[in-house]
Amino acid sequence: MAAALPNTQQSMRRRNLSLVLHAVAAHGPLSRAAVAARIGLTRAAVSTLVDELARDGLLVELGPSRPGTVGRPGSALSLGEHGPAGIGAEIGVDHLAVCAMDLGRRVRVRAQVESANRGRAPGPVLARLAELVRRVAAEAEGEGLRPVGVAVAVPGLVARESCVVVRAPNLGWQGVDVGPALREALPDLPLTVDNEANLGALAELWLGGHDPAPRDFVHVSAEIGIGAAVVIDGRLLRGTHGFAGELGHVPVRPEGPACACGGRGCLEQYAGEEAVLRAGGVRLEQTAAEHRTPGGRVALLARRAAEGDGRVRRALRGAGAALGIALAGTVNLLDPQKVVLGGALTPLAPWLLPALERELARRLTDPARPGQGMVTVSRLGSDGPVLGAAGSVVQAVLDDPAALRARDA
């Protein structure tokens, strides 16, 4: 039996396996020679790495590439369609969602159900989510995929490197460990839990379709509450305890109404879904009875605004202004390339953006940087958190494919 490689050599090999896999993921199909040219290794070294990745089902050979060119064409490499898959799950206030994503970040299986989770005990919610996770994982296996991890998006604060939801005011949860129920569903798979805004931002980074993709941006999303995530140089800013991005509880009017967080005048009291419904003259009891589907209340607001409802439009202008006030401080502090509106805010963007951009223009410290044009609307809409959850599992495989083999050994 050969002696184990020194740690430095092991680390270099793991890094090179990741470089090859990332190159094919980002630019494939590619020949071995093209991969070697992109990552700066010899063709012989790349061939050895490719063979290892192919044995693990991460890469497949499609046949000769670039027919008709001078010389013998190389075999084109692509990500395996029947290899590892990430399982992403989301606990929303009014729904549960689960998807399976392959290494090419294509959603292969998806399930979503209505679920009134606000104020409900965690046990039944997690049991139903675990059932959905099992179902999606089984369907993914039926398509030849191999689930390798589960990530869960929640609308609340998650203790760093744990599965404990410290506080989720819009669910009414505090100190809830999401781990046991979901580990029981898929006991052999790694499990991570993260804030929905963080995972929505990662989905924007990987799947947002920006050209070019911004490396520094603030992602703002909403359901009942408002969350934000900060991406700097392509990485999430998490903060010491993992709680960075609580934009919804930034006070925009310190003497304003009381908030569930214990503060006053928080952004959620002016731009949260229920605040806008109240300001728009829409009775919450009526919407709860008539619009049970996920996103139904936002769709109602968008429809009324499009039909010219003056009160709803004023409410959305007020929400946009409050967002602009809160975001101005963030932009002045961090100087991001972009602000991205995602989640439930996307259908309302036509009526939010004008007031939001006016407030930014008034408050930004750099006079050469107007508020208009720096805010963009996500194409992912409310799907961001569940896509980001599944994508985070895929990203872990791309970043360290050798870990997958070590875990399966």
Sine and cosine of phi, psi and omega as CSV:
sin_phi,cos_phi,sin_psi,cos_psi,sin_omega,cos_omega
0.00,0.00,0.76,-0.65,-0.04,-1.00
-0.93,0.38,0.56,-0.83,0.05,-1.00
-0.92,0.39,0.52,-0.85,0.01,-1.00
-0.90,0.43,0.60,-0.80,0.04,-1.00
-0.93,0.38,0.54,-0.84,0.11,-0.99
-0.84,0.54,0.41,-0.91,-0.05,-1.00
-0.82,0.57,-0.61,0.79,-0.03,-1.00
-0.90,0.44,-0.66,0.75,0.03,-1.00
-0.93,0.36,-0.64,0.77,0.06,-1.00
-0.87,0.49,-0.70,0.71,-0.02,-1.00
-0.90,0.44,-0.65,0.76,-0.01,-1.00
-0.91,0.41,-0.64,0.77,0.01,-1.00
-0.90,0.43,-0.69,0.73,0.02,-1.00
-0.88,0.48,-0.68,0.74,0.01,-1.00
-0.89,0.45,-0.67,0.75,-0.03,-1.00
-0.94,0.35,-0.59,0.80,0.10,-0.99
-0.85,0.52,-0.68,0.74,0.02,-1.00
-0.91,0.42,-0.66,0.75,0.02,-1.00
-0.87,0.50,-0.69,0.72,0.02,-1.00
-0.89,0.46,-0.74,0.68,-0.05,-1.00
-0.90,0.43,-0.67,0.74,0.03,-1.00
-0.90,0.44,-0.63,0.77,-0.01,-1.00
-0.88,0.48,-0.71,0.71,0.01,-1.00
-0.93,0.36,-0.62,0.79,0.01,-1.00
-0.89,0.45,-0.64,0.77,-0.08,-1.00
-0.99,0.11,-0.54,0.84,-0.18,-0.98
-0.78,-0.62,-0.01,1.00,-0.10,-1.00
-0.93,0.36,0.20,-0.98,0.01,1.00
-0.93,0.36,0.60,-0.80,-0.01,-1.00
-0.71,-0.71,0.52,-0.85,0.15,-0.99
-0.98,0.19,0.24,-0.97,0.07,-1.00
-0.85,0.53,-0.66,0.75,-0.01,-1.00
-0.89,0.46,-0.64,0.77,0.00,-1.00
-0.93,0.38,-0.62,0.79,0.07,-1.00
-0.89,0.45,-0.72,0.70,-0.01,-1.00
-0.86,0.52,-0.68,0.74,0.00,-1.00
-0.90,0.43,-0.59,0.81,-0.05,-1.00
-0.96,0.29,-0.60,0.80,-0.12,-0.99
-0.96,-0.26,-0.05,1.00,0.11,-0.99
0.98,0.20,0.45,0.89,0.10,-0.99
-0.93,-0.36,0.25,-0.97,0.05,-1.00
-0.95,0.31,0.38,-0.92,0.01,-1.00
-0.90,0.44,-0.60,0.80,0.02,-1.00
-0.89,0.46,-0.69,0.73,0.02,-1.00
-0.90,0.44,-0.68,0.74,0.00,-1.00
-0.89,0.45,-0.65,0.76,0.00,-1.00
-0.87,0.49,-0.66,0.75,0.04,-1.00
-0.89,0.45,-0.69,0.73,0.01,-1.00
-0.91,0.41,-0.67,0.74,0.01,-1.00
-0.88,0.48,-0.67,0.74,0.01,-1.00
-0.86,0.51,-0.65,0.76,0.01,-1.00
-0.91,0.41,-0.69,0.72,0.01,-1.00
-0.92,0.39,-0.57,0.82,0.03,-1.00
-0.93,0.38,-0.64,0.77,0.02,-1.00
-0.88,0.48,-0.53,0.85,0.00,-1.00
-1.00,0.07,0.03,1.00,0.04,-1.00
0.98,0.19,0.26,0.96,-0.03,-1.00
-1.00,0.01,-0.49,0.87,0.04,-1.00
-0.81,-0.58,0.49,-0.87,0.10,-1.00
-0.74,-0.68,0.44,-0.90,0.05,-1.00
-0.99,-0.15,0.77,-0.63,-0.08,-1.00
-1.00,-0.09,-0.20,0.98,-0.09,-1.00
0.91,-0.42,-0.04,-1.00,-0.09,-1.00
-0.83,0.56,0.66,-0.75,0.04,-1.00
-0.97,-0.23,0.42,-0.91,0.07,-1.00
0.73,0.68,0.89,0.47,0.02,-1.00
-0.88,0.47,0.55,-0.84,0.05,-1.00
1.00,-0.06,-0.12,0.99,0.01,-1.00
-1.00,0.08,0.25,-0.97,-0.01,-1.00
-0.93,0.36,0.64,-0.76,0.01,-1.00
1.00,0.06,0.10,-1.00,-0.04,-1.00
-0.97,0.24,0.81,-0.58,-0.02,-1.00
-0.94,0.35,0.60,-0.80,0.08,-1.00
-0.99,0.14,0.22,-0.97,0.03,-1.00
-1.00,0.10,0.77,-0.64,-0.04,-1.00
-0.97,0.26,0.71,-0.71,0.00,-1.00
-0.97,-0.25,0.63,-0.78,0.05,-1.00
-0.62,-0.78,0.29,-0.96,0.09,-1.00
-0.92,0.39,0.59,-0.80,0.00,-1.00
-0.94,0.33,0.74,-0.67,0.04,-1.00
-0.98,0.18,-0.24,0.97,-0.05,-1.00
-0.86,-0.52,0.56,0.83,-0.01,-1.00
-0.97,-0.25,-0.58,-0.81,-0.03,-1.00
-0.89,0.45,0.47,-0.88,0.05,-1.00
-0.66,-0.75,0.56,-0.83,0.09,-1.00
-0.99,-0.12,0.68,-0.73,0.08,-1.00
-0.97,-0.23,0.87,-0.50,0.05,-1.00
-0.94,-0.35,0.65,-0.76,0.01,-1.00
-0.73,-0.68,0.47,-0.88,0.02,-1.00
-0.68,-0.73,0.73,-0.68,0.15,-0.99
-0.97,-0.23,0.96,-0.27,0.07,-1.00
-0.99,-0.14,0.15,-0.99,0.04,-1.00
-0.92,0.40,-0.57,0.82,-0.05,-1.00
-0.84,-0.55,0.24,0.97,-0.02,-1.00
-0.33,-0.95,0.27,-0.96,0.19,-0.98
-0.81,-0.58,0.65,-0.76,-0.02,-1.00
-0.64,-0.76,0.57,-0.82,0.04,-1.00
-0.61,-0.79,0.62,-0.79,0.09,-1.00
-0.60,-0.80,0.38,-0.92,0.11,-0.99
-0.91,-0.42,0.76,-0.65,-0.08,-1.00
-0.83,-0.56,0.73,-0.68,0.02,-1.00
-0.99,0.11,-0.01,-1.00,-0.08,-1.00
-0.91,0.42,-0.40,0.92,0.07,-1.00
-0.99,0.12,0.17,0.99,-0.02,-1.00
0.86,0.50,0.59,0.81,0.14,-0.99
-0.99,-0.16,0.75,-0.67,0.05,-1.00
-0.97,0.24,0.86,-0.50,-0.07,-1.00
-0.98,-0.21,-0.48,0.88,0.03,-1.00
-0.63,-0.78,0.60,-0.80,0.02,-1.00
-0.53,-0.85,0.59,-0.81,0.09,-1.00
-0.60,-0.80,0.65,-0.76,0.04,-1.00
-0.57,-0.82,0.66,-0.75,0.01,-1.00
-0.72,-0.70,0.52,-0.85,0.16,-0.99
-0.93,0.36,0.64,-0.77,-0.01,-1.00
-0.35,-0.94,0.91,-0.40,0.00,-1.00
-0.98,0.20,1.00,-0.01,-0.14,-0.99
-1.00,-0.04,-0.23,0.97,-0.06,-1.00
-0.93,0.36,0.83,-0.56,0.01,-1.00
0.97,0.24,0.06,1.00,-0.02,-1.00
-1.00,0.01,0.55,-0.84,0.02,-1.00
-0.87,0.50,0.61,-0.79,-0.04,-1.00
-0.87,0.49,-0.59,0.81,-0.10,-0.99
-0.79,0.61,-0.84,0.54,-0.01,-1.00
-0.89,0.45,-0.57,0.82,0.02,-1.00
-0.90,0.43,-0.73,0.68,-0.03,-1.00
-0.93,0.36,-0.56,0.83,0.04,-1.00
-0.90,0.43,-0.66,0.75,0.02,-1.00
-0.94,0.35,-0.62,0.79,0.04,-1.00
-0.90,0.44,-0.66,0.75,0.02,-1.00
-0.87,0.49,-0.62,0.78,0.04,-1.00
-0.89,0.45,-0.67,0.74,0.04,-1.00
-0.90,0.43,-0.66,0.75,0.01,-1.00
-0.88,0.48,-0.71,0.70,0.03,-1.00
-0.87,0.50,-0.69,0.73,-0.04,-1.00
-0.90,0.44,-0.72,0.69,-0.01,-1.00
-0.91,0.42,-0.66,0.75,0.02,-1.00
-0.88,0.47,-0.65,0.76,0.01,-1.00
-0.91,0.41,-0.66,0.75,0.03,-1.00
-0.92,0.40,-0.60,0.80,0.04,-1.00
-0.90,0.44,-0.67,0.74,0.04,-1.00
-0.89,0.45,-0.56,0.83,0.06,-1.00
-0.90,0.43,-0.39,0.92,0.05,-1.00
-1.00,-0.06,0.17,0.99,0.04,-1.00
1.00,0.06,0.19,0.98,0.02,-1.00
-1.00,-0.04,0.34,-0.94,0.00,-1.00
-0.82,-0.58,0.99,-0.17,0.02,-1.00
-0.85,0.53,0.73,-0.68,-0.07,-1.00
-0.84,-0.55,0.01,1.00,0.01,-1.00
0.01,-1.00,0.36,-0.93,0.02,-1.00
-0.79,-0.62,0.72,-0.69,0.11,-0.99
-0.80,-0.60,0.63,-0.78,-0.09,-1.00
-0.84,-0.54,0.76,-0.65,0.07,-1.00
-0.99,-0.15,0.75,-0.66,0.02,-1.00
-0.77,-0.64,0.52,-0.85,0.00,-1.00
-1.00,0.07,0.90,0.43,-0.02,-1.00
-0.14,-0.99,-0.05,-1.00,-0.01,-1.00
-0.99,0.14,0.75,-0.66,0.01,-1.00
-0.88,-0.47,0.78,-0.63,0.03,-1.00
-0.88,0.47,0.70,-0.72,-0.09,-1.00
-0.85,0.53,0.71,-0.70,0.02,-1.00
0.82,0.57,0.67,0.75,0.07,-1.00
-0.54,-0.84,0.05,-1.00,0.08,-1.00
-0.94,-0.35,0.32,0.95,-0.08,-1.00
-1.00,-0.08,0.86,-0.51,0.12,-0.99
-0.99,0.15,0.96,-0.28,-0.06,-1.00
-0.92,0.39,-0.71,0.70,0.00,-1.00
-0.36,-0.93,0.80,-0.60,0.09,-1.00
-0.75,-0.66,1.00,0.09,-0.14,-0.99
-0.84,0.54,-0.58,0.81,-0.06,-1.00
-0.98,0.18,-0.16,0.99,0.20,-0.98
-0.99,-0.16,-0.39,0.92,-0.11,-0.99
0.99,0.13,0.40,0.92,-0.03,-1.00
-0.98,-0.21,0.55,-0.83,0.07,-1.00
-0.51,-0.86,0.79,-0.61,0.03,-1.00
0.88,0.47,0.66,0.75,-0.05,-1.00
-0.99,-0.16,0.83,-0.56,0.08,-1.00
-1.00,0.02,0.93,-0.36,-0.04,-1.00
-0.98,0.22,-0.27,0.96,-0.17,-0.99
-0.88,0.47,-0.81,0.59,-0.17,-0.99
-0.82,0.58,-0.72,0.69,-0.05,-1.00
-0.90,0.43,-0.65,0.76,-0.06,-1.00
-0.99,0.17,-0.51,0.86,0.09,-1.00
-0.92,0.39,-0.50,0.86,0.06,-1.00
-0.92,0.38,-0.54,0.84,-0.01,-1.00
-0.92,0.38,-0.70,0.71,-0.01,-1.00
-0.70,-0.71,0.98,0.18,-0.20,-0.98
-0.91,0.41,-0.37,0.93,-0.09,-1.00
-1.00,-0.07,0.02,1.00,-0.10,-1.00
-0.96,-0.30,0.60,-0.80,0.12,-0.99
-0.88,0.47,0.57,-0.82,-0.02,-1.00
-0.81,-0.59,0.73,-0.68,0.14,-0.99
-0.78,-0.62,0.47,-0.88,0.03,-1.00
-0.75,-0.66,0.69,-0.73,-0.04,-1.00
-0.52,-0.85,0.28,-0.96,0.06,-1.00
-0.91,0.41,0.64,-0.77,-0.06,-1.00
-0.88,0.47,-0.55,0.83,0.01,-1.00
-0.92,0.38,-0.63,0.78,0.05,-1.00
-0.87,0.49,-0.73,0.68,-0.04,-1.00
-0.94,0.34,-0.54,0.84,0.10,-0.99
-0.89,0.45,-0.61,0.79,0.03,-1.00
-0.92,0.39,-0.65,0.76,0.03,-1.00
-0.91,0.42,-0.62,0.78,0.08,-1.00
-0.87,0.49,-0.63,0.78,0.03,-1.00
-0.90,0.44,-0.65,0.76,0.01,-1.00
-0.90,0.45,-0.68,0.73,-0.12,-0.99
-1.00,-0.01,-0.52,0.85,-0.19,-0.98
-0.79,-0.61,0.09,1.00,-0.14,-0.99
-0.94,0.34,-0.30,0.95,0.05,-1.00
0.97,0.25,0.32,0.95,0.03,-1.00
-0.96,0.27,0.56,-0.83,0.01,-1.00
-0.70,-0.71,0.98,-0.21,-0.05,1.00
-0.99,0.16,0.33,-0.95,0.02,-1.00
-0.94,0.34,0.79,-0.62,0.04,-1.00
-0.93,0.36,0.62,-0.78,0.03,-1.00
-0.99,-0.12,-0.30,0.95,0.00,-1.00
-0.76,-0.65,0.93,-0.37,0.00,-1.00
-0.41,-0.91,0.32,-0.95,0.12,-0.99
-0.94,-0.33,0.81,-0.58,-0.01,-1.00
-0.96,-0.29,0.85,-0.53,-0.02,-1.00
-0.93,-0.38,0.79,-0.62,0.00,-1.00
-0.72,-0.70,0.26,-0.97,-0.06,-1.00
-0.51,-0.86,0.54,-0.84,0.29,-0.96
-0.73,-0.68,-0.92,-0.40,0.18,-0.98
-0.94,0.35,-0.68,0.73,0.03,-1.00
-0.98,-0.18,-0.10,-1.00,0.01,-1.00
-0.81,-0.58,0.78,-0.62,0.04,-1.00
-0.82,-0.58,0.26,-0.97,0.05,-1.00
-0.57,-0.82,0.38,-0.92,0.10,-0.99
-0.66,-0.75,0.55,-0.83,-0.03,-1.00
-0.92,-0.40,0.82,-0.57,0.06,-1.00
-0.93,-0.36,0.83,-0.56,0.00,-1.00
-0.83,-0.55,0.85,-0.53,-0.03,-1.00
0.79,0.62,0.67,0.75,0.07,-1.00
0.98,0.22,0.18,0.98,-0.02,-1.00
-0.78,-0.63,0.58,-0.82,0.03,-1.00
-0.93,0.37,0.67,-0.74,0.19,-0.98
-1.00,-0.01,0.94,-0.35,-0.12,-0.99
-0.99,-0.12,-0.47,0.89,-0.08,-1.00
1.00,0.06,0.20,-0.98,-0.07,-1.00
-0.85,0.53,-0.69,0.72,-0.06,-1.00
-0.97,-0.23,0.03,1.00,-0.03,-1.00
1.00,0.05,0.23,0.97,-0.13,-0.99
-0.96,-0.28,0.21,0.98,-0.02,-1.00
-0.88,0.48,0.57,-0.82,0.11,-0.99
0.98,-0.20,0.22,0.97,-0.02,-1.00
-0.98,0.19,0.89,0.45,-0.05,-1.00
-0.90,0.44,-0.56,0.83,-0.05,-1.00
-0.88,0.48,-0.33,0.94,-0.02,-1.00
-0.93,-0.37,0.37,0.93,0.22,-0.98
-0.98,0.18,0.82,-0.57,0.00,-1.00
-0.95,0.30,0.79,-0.61,0.07,-1.00
-0.98,-0.22,-0.37,0.93,0.11,-0.99
-0.62,-0.78,0.99,-0.11,-0.16,-0.99
-0.83,0.56,-0.41,0.91,0.01,-1.00
-0.99,-0.16,0.27,0.96,-0.05,-1.00
-0.97,0.24,-0.18,-0.98,-0.08,-1.00
-0.91,0.41,0.42,-0.91,0.01,-1.00
-0.91,0.40,0.56,-0.83,-0.01,-1.00
-0.90,-0.43,0.38,-0.92,0.01,-1.00
-0.88,0.48,-0.38,0.93,-0.01,-1.00
-0.97,0.24,-0.20,0.98,-0.05,-1.00
0.97,-0.25,-0.21,0.98,0.03,-1.00
-1.00,0.00,-0.16,-0.99,0.02,-1.00
-0.72,-0.69,0.54,-0.84,0.10,-1.00
0.91,0.42,0.44,0.90,0.00,-1.00
-0.93,0.38,0.39,-0.92,0.01,-1.00
-0.80,0.60,-0.63,0.77,-0.02,-1.00
-0.86,0.50,-0.44,0.90,0.00,-1.00
-0.96,0.28,-0.14,0.99,0.00,-1.00
-0.84,-0.55,-0.47,0.88,-0.08,-1.00
-0.83,-0.55,-0.02,1.00,0.10,-1.00
-0.94,0.35,0.34,-0.94,-0.09,-1.00
-0.83,0.55,-0.75,0.66,-0.05,-1.00
-0.93,0.36,-0.57,0.82,0.04,-1.00
-0.90,0.44,-0.66,0.75,0.00,-1.00
-0.93,0.36,-0.63,0.78,0.06,-1.00
-0.87,0.50,-0.72,0.70,0.02,-1.00
-0.89,0.47,-0.74,0.67,-0.03,-1.00
-0.90,0.43,-0.47,0.88,0.00,-1.00
-1.00,0.09,0.05,1.00,0.03,-1.00
0.98,0.22,0.36,0.93,0.01,-1.00
-0.98,-0.17,0.84,-0.53,-0.04,-1.00
-0.95,0.32,0.79,-0.61,-0.05,-1.00
-0.89,0.45,-0.60,0.80,0.00,-1.00
-0.89,0.45,-0.63,0.78,0.00,-1.00
-0.92,0.40,-0.70,0.72,-0.03,-1.00
-0.93,0.37,-0.57,0.82,0.02,-1.00
-0.89,0.45,-0.58,0.82,-0.02,-1.00
-0.99,0.17,-0.58,0.82,-0.15,-0.99
-0.99,-0.15,-0.30,0.95,-0.09,-1.00
-0.75,-0.66,0.96,0.27,-0.05,-1.00
-0.99,0.12,-0.38,0.92,-0.09,-1.00
-0.94,0.33,0.50,-0.87,0.06,-1.00
-0.82,0.57,0.77,-0.64,0.01,-1.00
0.99,0.16,0.01,1.00,-0.07,-1.00
-0.90,0.45,-0.62,0.78,-0.04,-1.00
-0.95,0.30,-0.59,0.81,0.07,-1.00
-0.91,0.41,-0.66,0.75,0.04,-1.00
-0.87,0.49,-0.60,0.80,0.05,-1.00
-0.89,0.46,-0.71,0.70,0.03,-1.00
-0.88,0.48,-0.70,0.71,-0.01,-1.00
-0.89,0.45,-0.65,0.76,0.00,-1.00
-0.91,0.42,-0.70,0.71,-0.01,-1.00
-0.91,0.41,-0.62,0.78,0.04,-1.00
-0.91,0.43,-0.68,0.73,0.01,-1.00
-0.90,0.44,-0.50,0.87,0.02,-1.00
-0.99,0.14,-0.04,1.00,0.07,-1.00
1.00,-0.06,0.28,0.96,0.02,-1.00
-0.89,0.45,0.94,-0.35,-0.10,-1.00
-0.89,0.45,-0.62,0.79,-0.05,-1.00
-0.94,0.35,-0.65,0.76,0.03,-1.00
-0.91,0.41,-0.65,0.76,0.02,-1.00
-0.90,0.44,-0.63,0.77,0.05,-1.00
-0.90,0.44,-0.65,0.76,0.02,-1.00
-0.88,0.47,-0.64,0.77,0.01,-1.00
-0.95,0.32,-0.57,0.82,0.09,-1.00
-0.89,0.45,-0.67,0.74,0.04,-1.00
-0.89,0.45,-0.64,0.77,0.05,-1.00
-0.91,0.42,-0.66,0.75,0.03,-1.00
-0.88,0.47,-0.66,0.75,0.02,-1.00
-0.90,0.44,-0.67,0.74,0.01,-1.00
-0.90,0.44,-0.65,0.76,0.07,-1.00
-0.87,0.48,-0.66,0.75,0.01,-1.00
-0.88,0.47,-0.64,0.77,0.02,-1.00
-0.90,0.44,-0.74,0.67,-0.03,-1.00
-0.91,0.42,-0.66,0.76,-0.06,-1.00
-0.96,0.27,-0.45,0.89,-0.01,-1.00
-0.86,0.51,-0.69,0.73,0.03,-1.00
-0.90,0.44,-0.65,0.76,0.01,-1.00
-0.90,0.44,-0.70,0.71,-0.02,-1.00
-0.92,0.39,-0.67,0.74,0.03,-1.00
-0.89,0.46,-0.58,0.82,-0.05,-1.00
-0.97,0.24,-0.65,0.76,-0.18,-0.98
-0.95,-0.30,-0.34,0.94,0.01,-1.00
0.81,0.58,0.81,0.58,0.00,-1.00
-0.97,0.24,0.30,-0.96,0.10,-0.99
-0.92,0.39,-0.68,0.73,-0.14,-0.99
-0.63,-0.78,0.38,-0.92,0.28,-0.96
-0.91,-0.41,0.79,-0.61,-0.04,-1.00
-0.93,-0.38,0.82,-0.57,0.10,-0.99
-1.00,-0.01,0.82,-0.57,-0.02,-1.00
-0.73,-0.68,-0.17,-0.99,0.03,-1.00
0.87,0.49,-0.60,-0.80,-0.05,-1.00
-0.93,0.37,-0.18,0.98,0.02,-1.00
-0.96,0.29,-0.37,0.93,-0.15,-0.99
-0.89,0.45,-0.68,0.73,0.01,-1.00
-0.92,0.38,-0.33,0.95,-0.06,-1.00
-0.99,-0.13,-0.01,1.00,-0.09,-1.00
-0.82,0.57,-0.63,0.78,-0.02,-1.00
-0.85,0.53,-0.48,0.88,-0.04,-1.00
-0.98,-0.19,-0.29,0.96,0.05,-1.00
-1.00,0.09,-0.63,0.77,-0.20,-0.98
-0.88,0.48,-0.69,0.72,-0.06,-1.00
-0.84,0.54,-0.73,0.68,-0.01,-1.00
-0.94,0.34,-0.61,0.79,0.02,-1.00
-0.87,0.49,-0.75,0.67,-0.04,-1.00
-0.92,0.38,-0.55,0.84,0.06,-1.00
-0.89,0.45,-0.70,0.71,-0.01,-1.00
-0.90,0.43,-0.65,0.76,0.05,-1.00
-0.87,0.49,-0.72,0.70,-0.02,-1.00
-0.87,0.50,-0.60,0.80,-0.01,-1.00
-0.95,0.33,-0.50,0.87,-0.24,-0.97
-0.93,-0.36,-0.17,0.98,-0.01,-1.00
-0.95,0.31,0.64,-0.77,-0.07,-1.00
-0.98,0.20,-0.35,0.94,-0.01,-1.00
-1.00,-0.07,0.96,-0.27,-0.05,-1.00
-0.91,0.41,-0.32,0.95,0.01,-1.00
-0.99,0.12,-0.03,1.00,-0.05,-1.00
-0.87,-0.50,1.00,0.01,-0.03,-1.00
-0.94,0.35,0.44,-0.90,0.03,-1.00
-0.90,0.43,-0.54,0.84,-0.03,-1.00
-0.95,0.32,0.74,-0.67,0.06,-1.00
0.99,-0.16,-0.33,0.95,0.01,-1.00
-1.00,0.01,-0.21,0.98,0.02,-1.00
-0.99,-0.16,0.78,-0.63,0.03,-1.00
-0.80,-0.60,0.35,-0.94,-0.05,-1.00
-0.96,-0.28,0.75,-0.66,-0.01,-1.00
-0.91,0.41,0.60,-0.80,0.12,-0.99
-1.00,0.10,-0.18,0.98,-0.08,-1.00
-1.00,0.08,-0.34,0.94,0.01,-1.00
0.85,0.53,-0.65,-0.76,-0.08,-1.00
-0.98,0.21,-0.06,1.00,0.00,-1.00
-0.98,0.18,-0.18,0.98,-0.12,-0.99
-0.78,0.62,-0.78,0.63,-0.08,-1.00
-0.87,0.49,-0.71,0.71,-0.04,-1.00
-0.94,0.33,-0.56,0.83,0.07,-1.00
-0.93,0.38,-0.66,0.75,0.04,-1.00
-0.91,0.42,-0.57,0.82,0.03,-1.00
-0.89,0.45,-0.79,0.61,0.03,-1.00
-0.89,0.45,-0.64,0.76,0.00,-1.00
-0.89,0.45,-0.50,0.86,0.01,-1.00
-0.93,0.38,-0.55,0.84,0.07,-1.00
-0.93,0.36,-0.70,0.72,0.05,-1.00
-0.87,0.49,-0.69,0.73,-0.02,-1.00
-0.87,0.49,-0.61,0.79,0.02,-1.00
-0.89,0.46,-0.60,0.80,0.05,-1.00
-0.93,0.37,-0.71,0.71,0.00,-1.00
-0.89,0.46,-0.59,0.81,-0.05,-1.00
-0.96,0.26,-0.47,0.88,-0.03,-1.00
-0.47,-0.88,0.96,0.29,-0.02,-1.00
-0.88,0.47,-0.44,0.90,0.00,-1.00
-0.91,0.42,-0.49,0.87,0.00,-1.00
-0.89,0.45,-0.51,0.86,0.01,-1.00
-0.91,0.42,-0.71,0.70,0.02,-1.00
-0.91,0.42,-0.67,0.74,-0.02,-1.00
-0.88,0.48,-0.62,0.78,-0.02,-1.00
-0.94,0.34,-0.57,0.82,-0.04,-1.00
-0.99,0.15,-0.25,0.97,-0.08,-1.00
-0.92,0.38,0.00,0.00,0.00,0.00
